[in-house]
Amino acid sequence: MINAPLAAVEDQTLEGYEVCKHPKFEVYLDKAGEFRFRLKARNGQIIATGEGYKSKKSCMNGIESIRKNAASEIVTED
């Protein structure tokens, strides 16, 4: 996920949050009240989504894990 390491985080759980340019992670609350994230590519398409987290901290840890691991992933086609 070439977009992940450079993507900003747009925290939509905050009132009056700052809208970031793509690529970006969007952090939001789902209908169940859990924190989730989605990664949007430069063209605005959703390319990854996260599971529901009980705390925002856990959600942010999920984003950081993707950032860290995406930088070292090599994708090949057979």
Residue pairs with C-beta under 8 A, 6 or more apart in sequence:
1 39
1 47
1 48
1 66
1 70
1 73
2 70
3 23
3 39
3 40
3 41
3 42
3 47
4 23
4 39
4 48
4 66
4 67
4 70
4 71
5 67
5 70
5 71
6 23
7 23
7 24
7 25
7 39
7 40
7 67
8 20
8 21
8 23
8 24
8 25
9 20
9 24
9 25
9 27
9 60
9 63
10 17
10 18
10 19
10 20
10 24
10 25
10 26
10 27
11 17
11 27
12 26
12 27
12 28
12 29
13 27
13 28
13 29
13 35
13 56
22 40
22 41
22 42
22 43
22 44
23 39
23 40
23 41
23 42
24 39
24 40
25 37
25 38
25 39
25 40
25 63
26 37
26 38
26 40
27 35
27 36
27 37
27 56
27 59
27 60
27 63
28 35
28 36
28 37
28 38
29 35
29 36
30 36
30 52
32 52
34 52
34 53
34 54
35 52
35 53
35 54
35 55
35 56
35 58
35 59
36 49
36 50
36 51
36 52
36 53
36 59
37 49
37 50
37 59
37 62
37 63
38 46
38 48
38 49
38 50
39 46
39 47
39 48
39 49
39 66
40 46
40 47
41 47
48 66
50 59
50 62
50 63
51 62
53 59
53 62
